[in-house]
Amino acid sequence: MGHPIRRSGSAVTDVVDDPSPQASGATYAGAGVDIGAGDRAVERIKGHVRSTFRPEVLGDIGGFGGLFAFPKDRYRDPVLVGSTDGVGTKALIAKATGEFRTIGLDLVAMCVDDLACLGAEPLFFLDYIAVGRLDEDHIDQLLEGVAAGCRQANCAIIGGEMAAHPGAMEPGDFDLVGTAVGVVERDGVITGERLRAGDVLIGLPSPGLRSNGYSLARQVLLERAGRSLDEPAWPGAGHSLGAELLVPSVIYSPAVRALLGAVDVRAVAHITGGGLPGNLVRVLPAGLDAVVRQDAWERPRIFGEIQRAGNVADDEMAKVFNLGIGMVVAVPAGRDEYNALDVLRNAGHRAVRIGVVTAGEGRVHVEGTAR
């Protein structure tokens, strides 16, 4: 794993320096690892990291591990929940545009919204950044986004690592991985087992691609259609294609958490790779189907641009992209449905009913014509 610059404790500490070489001898810097740049990067990100601290964080930046005092007074029978994810080839769009301030937020969203599917409260977050050559401005922007996401999710950054991998990665290349840990009462774990025929599916809109399907999007837009990231996203658009592809992921975790005390939440599905069919099926018990109506919400225009540029079939679009729905919550029809819509809309999401649970064979049916 190369020679990392460690960021542990409540986030950051650097690796022990190399012994002083002979004047003509090889050096770490000559091998492509600039420890000085790592030291400066560490200093610059301290403010980002500290901005996420919760009262349970113990100590400050430095050390070999992050300390978090478990909030046992708030839980009777707690279960810890963990999730690890990355941002995939969306990182290549960030690299091509030189804009790294939002992709860290995408990373947090991918992890904490997985926790939300089980009803868990996110507690703390750890990140791992691998680069071909350490650039302190680049690192500062990445951690700015990670910290912004953690503040939204009320999740403390308690550790992380920056690793320079010259030879294995080119200068400018990077990979970003995160891990979130949360907690939920054992009897409050959401599994989908309580779903019943007649329950309604409420969708929370996603304004962009989130962090999924970028390999196909890049292929059809940039390679097949030969488009530039600097040109308008579509005719008449007031922003570039690059900006559209970097629209940050919405973090749904706080809104889902607010629902738990207000309505009977029977299932939650984070719509990532696999789209609605591939993710709703993960919460369906035997004997039930999910029927989704595509005309229930307005699909963001970028999906139409992708489909036209690549002549992508409808079913391929549905199983690759979220098509404008980033999270689905299942609740009983009637009062819980109306209350759920109110809670989610008050939390800033234009939530809409997108389907229903029916008797079936554990399948997801996407019907209707997108609008």
Residue pairs with C-beta under 8 A, 6 or more apart in sequence:
1 163
2 33
2 130
2 163
2 164
2 165
2 168
3 15
3 28
3 33
3 163
3 164
4 15
4 161
4 162
4 163
4 164
5 14
5 15
5 35
5 38
5 41
5 42
5 134
5 161
5 162
5 163
5 164
6 12
6 13
6 14
6 15
6 64
6 161
7 13
7 42
7 45
7 159
7 160
7 161
7 162
8 62
8 63
8 64
8 65
8 66
8 159
8 160
8 161
9 59
9 60
9 61
9 62
9 63
9 64
9 65
9 66
9 67
9 158
9 159
10 49
10 50
10 53
10 57
10 59
10 60
10 61
10 62
10 63
10 66
10 67
10 156
10 157
10 158
10 159
11 45
11 46
11 49
11 61
11 66
11 157
11 158
11 159
11 160
12 42
12 45
12 46
12 49
12 61
12 62
12 160
13 42
13 61
13 62
13 63
13 64
14 35
14 38
14 39
14 42
15 35
15 38
17 28
17 35
18 27
18 28
18 35
21 27
28 35
29 35
31 166
32 133
32 164
32 166
32 167
33 134
33 164
33 166
34 133
34 134
34 164
37 134
37 135
37 136
38 134
38 162
38 164
40 136
41 134
41 136
41 139
41 140
41 162
42 162
44 136
44 139
44 140
45 139
45 140
45 143
46 61
48 140
48 143
48 144
48 146
48 147
48 157
49 61
49 143
49 147
49 157
49 160
50 60
50 61
51 147
51 151
52 125
52 147
52 150
52 151
52 155
52 156
52 157
53 156
54 123
54 124
54 154
54 155
54 156
56 68
56 69
56 70
56 71
56 123
56 156
57 66
57 67
57 68
57 69
57 124
57 156
57 158
58 67
58 68
58 69
59 67
65 159
66 124
66 126
66 158
66 159
67 158
68 123
68 124
68 156
68 158
70 78
70 123
70 183
71 123
71 183
72 78
75 183
75 185
76 185
77 185
77 186
77 187
78 183
78 184
78 185
78 186
79 183
79 184
79 185
79 186
79 189
80 181
80 182
80 183
81 115
81 118
81 120
81 181
81 182
81 183
81 184
82 179
82 180
82 181
82 182
83 111
83 112
83 114
83 115
83 179
83 180
83 182
84 111
84 177
84 178
84 179
84 180
85 107
85 110
85 111
85 114
85 177
85 178
86 107
86 110
86 175
86 176
86 177
86 178
87 103
87 106
87 107
87 110
87 176
87 211
88 211
88 212
88 214
88 215
89 214
89 215
89 218
90 103
90 106
90 209
90 211
90 214
90 245
90 246
91 103
91 174
91 175
91 176
92 214
92 218
93 214
93 218
93 229
93 242
93 245
93 246
94 100
94 103
94 246
95 172
95 173
95 174
96 229
96 242
97 229
97 242
97 243
97 246
99 141
99 242
99 243
99 246
100 138
100 141
100 142
100 145
101 141
101 144
101 145
102 145
102 246
102 248
103 142
103 145
103 176
103 246
103 248
104 127
104 141
104 142
104 143
104 144
104 145
104 146
104 147
104 148
104 149
104 176
105 145
105 146
105 148
105 149
105 152
105 248
105 249
105 251
106 145
106 149
106 210
106 211
106 248
106 249
107 127
107 145
107 146
107 149
107 176
107 177
107 178
107 211
108 125
108 145
108 146
108 149
108 150
108 152
108 153
108 155
108 178
108 180
108 251
109 149
109 210
109 211
109 248
109 249
109 250
109 251
109 252
110 178
110 211
110 249
110 272
111 122
111 125
111 178
111 179
111 180
112 122
112 125
112 149
112 153
112 155
112 180
112 182
112 251
112 253
113 251
113 252
113 253
113 256
113 270
113 326
113 327
114 180
114 270
115 121
115 122
115 180
115 182
115 253
116 122
116 252
116 253
116 256
116 257
116 268
116 270
116 327
117 190
117 268
117 269
117 270
117 283
118 184
118 189
118 190
118 191
118 268
119 184
119 188
119 189
119 190
119 256
119 260
119 265
119 268
120 182
120 183
120 184
121 182
121 183
121 184
121 257
122 153
122 154
122 155
122 180
122 181
122 182
122 253
123 155
123 156
123 181
123 182
123 183
124 155
124 156
124 157
124 158
124 180
124 181
125 146
125 150
125 153
125 155
125 156
125 157
125 158
125 178
125 179
125 180
125 181
126 157
126 158
126 159
126 160
126 178
126 179
127 143
127 146
127 157
127 160
127 161
127 176
127 177
127 178
127 179
128 160
128 161
128 163
128 176
128 177
128 178
129 139
129 142
129 160
129 161
129 162
129 163
129 174
129 175
129 176
130 163
130 164
130 165
130 169
130 174
130 175
131 138
131 139
131 162
131 163
131 164
131 165
131 169
131 173
131 174
132 164
132 165
132 166
132 168
132 169
132 170
132 171
132 172
132 173
132 174
133 164
133 166
133 171
133 172
134 162
134 164
138 174
139 162
142 174
142 176
145 248
146 157
146 178
147 157
149 155
149 251
150 156
150 157
152 251
152 254
153 180
153 251
153 253
153 254
154 254
155 180
155 182
169 175
188 260
190 265
190 266
190 267
190 268
191 267
191 283
192 266
192 267
192 282
192 283
192 284
192 285
192 330
193 285
194 266
194 267
195 266
195 267
195 283
195 284
195 285
195 288
195 330
195 357
196 266
196 288
196 332
196 357
197 288
197 357
197 358
197 359
198 332
198 333
198 356
198 357
198 358
199 266
199 267
199 330
199 331
199 332
199 333
199 356
199 357
200 330
200 331
200 332
200 333
200 337
200 353
200 355
200 356
200 357
201 280
201 290
201 292
201 328
201 329
201 330
201 353
201 354
201 355
201 356
201 357
202 328
202 329
202 330
202 331
202 337
202 340
202 341
202 344
202 351
202 352
202 353
202 354
203 296
203 297
203 325
203 327
203 328
203 351
203 352
203 353
203 354
203 355
204 250
204 252
204 255
204 325
204 326
204 327
204 328
204 329
204 344
204 349
204 351
205 250
205 297
205 324
205 325
205 326
205 349
205 350
205 351
205 352
206 249
206 250
206 271
206 300
206 322
206 324
206 325
206 326
206 327
207 247
207 250
207 300
207 324
208 244
208 245
208 247
208 248
208 249
208 300
208 302
209 217
209 245
209 247
209 302
209 321
209 322
210 249
210 250
210 271
210 272
210 322
210 326
211 249
211 272
212 272
212 273
212 320
212 321
212 322
213 273
213 306
213 320
213 321
214 245
216 306
216 310
216 312
216 320
217 245
217 306
219 310
220 306
220 309
220 310
220 312
221 227
221 241
221 305
221 306
221 309
221 310
222 228
222 229
224 309
224 310
225 309
225 310
227 241
227 309
228 241
229 240
229 241
229 242
229 245
230 240
230 241
230 242
231 240
231 241
232 238
232 239
232 240
232 241
233 239
233 240
233 241
233 243
233 244
233 301
233 302
233 305
234 301
234 302
234 305
237 244
244 302
245 302
249 326
250 326
250 349
252 270
252 326
252 327
252 349
254 347
255 343
255 344
255 347
255 348
255 349
256 265
256 268
256 327
256 329
258 343
258 347
259 265
259 329
259 331
259 340
259 343
259 344
262 339
262 340
262 343
263 331
263 336
263 339
263 340
263 343
264 331
264 332
264 336
265 329
265 330
265 331
265 340
266 330
266 331
266 332
267 283
267 284
267 329
267 330
268 283
268 327
268 328
268 329
268 330
269 279
269 280
269 282
269 283
269 327
269 328
270 279
270 326
270 327
271 279
271 280
271 322
271 325
271 326
271 327
271 328
272 279
272 322
273 320
274 319
274 320
275 317
275 318
275 319
275 320
275 321
275 322
275 323
276 292
276 318
276 322
276 323
276 325
276 328
276 364
276 366
277 318
277 319
277 364
277 366
278 319
279 328
280 290
280 292
280 328
280 364
281 290
281 362
281 363
281 364
283 330
284 290
284 357
284 362
284 363
284 364
285 362
286 361
286 362
287 359
287 360
287 361
287 362
288 357
288 358
288 359
288 360
288 362
289 357
289 358
289 359
289 360
289 361
289 362
289 363
289 364
289 365
290 355
290 356
290 357
290 358
290 363
290 364
290 365
291 355
291 356
291 357
291 358
291 365
291 367
292 354
292 355
292 364
292 365
292 366
292 367
293 354
293 355
293 367
293 368
294 323
294 366
294 367
294 368
294 369
294 370
294 371
295 368
295 369
295 370
295 371
296 352
296 353
296 354
296 355
296 368
297 324
297 325
297 352
297 354
297 371
298 324
298 371
299 323
299 324
299 370
299 371
300 324
303 317
303 321
303 323
303 324
306 312
306 317
306 321
307 314
307 317
312 320
317 323
318 366
323 370
325 354
328 354
329 340
329 344
330 357
331 337
331 340
333 356
337 353
340 351
341 351
341 352
341 353
344 351
345 351
